[in-house]
Amino acid sequence: MGAMRKVLNWYARLSPSRGKTSPPYEHVVQIGDPRLRKVSDPVPVDKIKSEEVQKVINKLRLVLHKYGSVGMSAPQIGVNMRMFVMRHTAKQISAVPPEIAKSKGMSVVPFTVFINPKIKVVDYQKVIYMEGCESVQGYSAEVPRYREVEVTGYDENGESATRVFKLWPARIAQHEMDHLDGKMFTDLMERRTLTCACWEEVNLSKGKVVIPFNPE
C-alpha cells in the first residue's frame, strides 16, 4: 500500500490543478475504472446518426489515431455504448519485422466502425500471442484467441456490416468485443507471461522510469 500511495502522490503533483472531465474522453481510461467492467448498452439503431453517437465515433477515431492503436472501444473513452473501431495500416505493419508480421497473419484493415456488433467463431482453433491494451499501459501477456471470426453489426451510417477476420485482425476484433462485455485481456491471459514492456529499462535507469498514460 505504501508503494501505491507514493505513485498516486507523484502523479497528483504532476497536475495539481486538474479538474473534472466528462466522457467521451480524448484519453484512454485505465484498468480499475469501473466503466471497463460494465456490459455496454446497445445503441438504438435509429440513434446512430444522432449527434451524440456520432460524437463518440469521432472521439474513437481521434483517440485511435492519437495513440497509434489498432482498435478502440467506447468503454475505453468512458462511454458504455456497444461500439468499437479498428484499423491496421500498412505503416503500422511495416514497423514489425516481416517474419513476425507474416507469422502472426497481419494484414491491412481499413478504418472500420462496428455498432451493436455480434461475433461468430468461424475457426475454433486458438492461436496464442502476446497481447497488450491501451487500458493496461506498459504490460502485455500471452492470450489465446480464435483463429477466424465473423463480426456483424452496423457501421457509422446505420447500414448493416459484416466482416470476416483471420489471425491478427481476428484478434483485434475479439479484443475489442471483450471490452463491450466488461472483459479485458488480463482475464484471459496466461498469468505467468504477464510482462512489463520496460522491465529492462527499469534496471538500466535504476528504477527512474515513468509509464505514460497519454502519448502527448
C-alpha positions in Angstrom: 0.0 0.0 0.0 2.9 2.4 0.7 4.3 2.0 -2.8 0.9 2.6 -4.3 0.4 5.8 -2.2 3.8 7.0 -3.4 2.8 6.6 -7.1 -0.6 8.3 -6.6 1.1 11.2 -4.8 3.7 11.5 -7.6 1.0 11.7 -10.2 -1.0 14.2 -8.1 1.9 16.6 -8.1 2.1 16.4 -11.9 -1.3 18.0 -12.3 -2.2 20.0 -9.2 -4.9 22.0 -10.9 -6.7 19.1 -12.6 -10.5 19.3 -12.5 -13.4 17.3 -13.7 -13.7 15.9 -17.1 -16.6 14.3 -19.0 -16.7 11.5 -21.5 -16.3 10.8 -24.3 -12.7 11.4 -23.3 -9.7 12.2 -25.5 -7.6 9.8 -23.4 -7.9 6.1 -22.7 -9.2 5.1 -19.2 -7.1 2.6 -17.3 -7.8 -0.8 -15.6 -9.6 -0.1 -12.4 -12.0 2.4 -13.9 -15.4 0.7 -13.2 -16.7 1.5 -16.7 -14.3 -1.1 -18.1 -16.1 -3.7 -16.2 -19.7 -2.9 -17.3 -21.6 -4.6 -20.0 -22.1 -1.9 -22.6 -25.6 -0.8 -23.6 -26.9 -1.4 -27.2 -27.2 1.7 -29.4 -30.7 2.3 -30.7 -30.4 1.9 -34.5 -32.4 5.0 -35.1 -30.0 7.0 -33.0 -26.8 6.0 -34.9 -26.8 9.2 -36.9 -27.6 11.4 -33.9 -25.1 14.0 -32.8 -24.4 12.1 -29.5 -23.5 8.8 -31.2 -21.5 10.5 -34.0 -19.6 12.4 -31.4 -18.5 9.1 -29.8 -17.5 7.7 -33.1 -15.4 10.8 -33.9 -13.7 10.6 -30.5 -12.9 6.9 -31.0 -11.3 7.8 -34.3 -9.4 10.7 -32.7 -8.1 8.6 -29.8 -7.3 5.6 -32.1 -5.0 7.8 -34.2 -3.6 9.7 -31.2 -2.4 6.5 -29.5 -1.4 4.8 -32.8 -3.7 1.9 -31.8 -5.2 -0.9 -33.9 -8.5 -0.9 -32.0 -10.5 1.2 -29.6 -13.8 0.6 -27.8 -16.3 3.1 -26.4 -15.8 2.0 -22.8 -12.1 2.9 -23.2 -13.0 6.5 -23.6 -15.6 6.4 -20.8 -18.7 5.6 -22.7 -20.7 2.4 -22.2 -22.1 2.1 -25.7 -21.7 -1.1 -27.7 -19.4 0.1 -30.4 -15.7 -0.2 -31.3 -13.4 0.9 -34.2 -10.5 -1.0 -35.6 -7.8 -0.5 -38.3 -4.4 -1.8 -39.1 -2.4 0.3 -41.6 0.5 -0.8 -43.9 2.7 1.7 -42.0 1.9 0.0 -38.7 2.6 -3.4 -40.1 5.9 -2.2 -41.7 7.1 -1.3 -38.2 7.1 -5.0 -37.3 9.8 -7.4 -38.6 8.5 -9.0 -41.7 8.8 -12.6 -40.4 6.8 -11.7 -37.3 4.1 -9.9 -39.3 3.8 -12.9 -41.5 3.8 -15.5 -38.7 1.0 -13.5 -36.9 -1.0 -13.1 -40.1 -1.1 -9.3 -40.0 -2.9 -7.7 -42.9 -4.2 -4.2 -43.7 -7.6 -3.4 -42.2 -9.2 -0.1 -43.2 -10.8 2.1 -40.6 -14.0 0.2 -39.6 -16.8 1.0 -37.2 -18.9 -1.6 -35.6 -22.0 -0.7 -33.7 -24.0 -3.3 -31.7 -21.6 -6.0 -33.0 -22.1 -9.7 -32.7 -19.3 -12.2 -33.2 -19.4 -15.7 -34.5 -16.5 -18.1 -34.4 -15.6 -19.4 -37.8 -12.5 -21.4 -36.9 -12.3 -22.7 -33.4 -8.6 -23.3 -33.5 -6.9 -21.0 -31.0 -3.7 -19.1 -31.6 -1.6 -17.7 -28.7 0.4 -14.5 -29.0 1.5 -11.6 -26.7 -1.2 -9.0 -26.5 -1.4 -5.6 -24.8 -4.1 -3.0 -24.3 -4.1 0.8 -24.1 -6.1 0.4 -20.9 -3.3 -1.6 -19.3 -0.4 0.7 -20.2 3.0 -0.9 -20.2 2.0 -4.5 -19.8 1.4 -7.5 -22.1 0.8 -11.2 -21.9 0.1 -14.3 -23.9 -3.6 -14.6 -24.8 -5.3 -17.4 -26.7 -7.7 -16.2 -29.4 -9.8 -17.9 -32.1 -8.2 -18.0 -35.5 -11.1 -16.7 -37.5 -14.3 -14.9 -36.6 -17.2 -13.2 -38.3 -18.4 -9.8 -37.0 -21.8 -8.4 -37.8 -23.4 -5.1 -36.8 -23.9 -1.6 -38.1 -21.5 1.0 -39.5 -21.4 4.7 -38.7 -24.1 5.3 -41.2 -26.5 2.8 -39.7 -26.0 0.3 -42.5 -25.6 -3.4 -41.8 -22.0 -4.5 -41.9 -20.4 -8.0 -41.9 -16.7 -8.8 -42.0 -14.7 -12.0 -41.6 -11.4 -11.6 -39.9 -8.5 -14.1 -39.8 -5.5 -14.3 -37.5 -4.3 -10.9 -36.3 -7.3 -8.9 -37.4 -9.5 -11.6 -35.8 -7.5 -11.0 -32.6 -8.2 -7.3 -32.7 -11.9 -7.8 -33.2 -12.1 -10.3 -30.3 -10.1 -8.0 -28.0 -12.5 -5.1 -28.7 -15.6 -7.2 -28.4 -14.4 -8.3 -24.9 -14.4 -4.6 -23.8 -18.0 -4.3 -24.7 -18.8 -7.2 -22.3 -16.7 -5.8 -19.5 -13.8 -8.2 -20.1 -10.1 -7.4 -20.5 -7.1 -9.4 -21.8 -6.0 -9.8 -18.2 -9.0 -12.1 -17.7 -7.9 -14.5 -20.5 -4.1 -14.2 -20.3 -1.6 -16.9 -19.4 -0.9 -15.4 -16.0 2.8 -16.3 -15.8 3.5 -14.5 -19.0 2.4 -11.0 -17.8 5.3 -8.7 -18.7 6.2 -5.1 -18.2 7.3 -3.8 -21.5 10.1 -1.7 -20.0 11.4 -4.0 -17.4 15.0 -3.8 -18.8 14.9 0.0 -18.9 13.8 0.0 -15.2 17.0 -1.8 -14.4 19.2 0.3 -16.7 17.8 3.5 -15.3 17.9 2.3 -11.7 14.2 2.5 -11.4 13.8 6.0 -12.8 11.1 5.2 -15.4 7.6 6.5 -15.8 5.0 4.7 -17.9 3.0 7.4 -19.8 -0.8 7.1 -19.9 -1.2 9.6 -22.7 1.0 9.9 -25.9 1.2 13.7 -25.7 
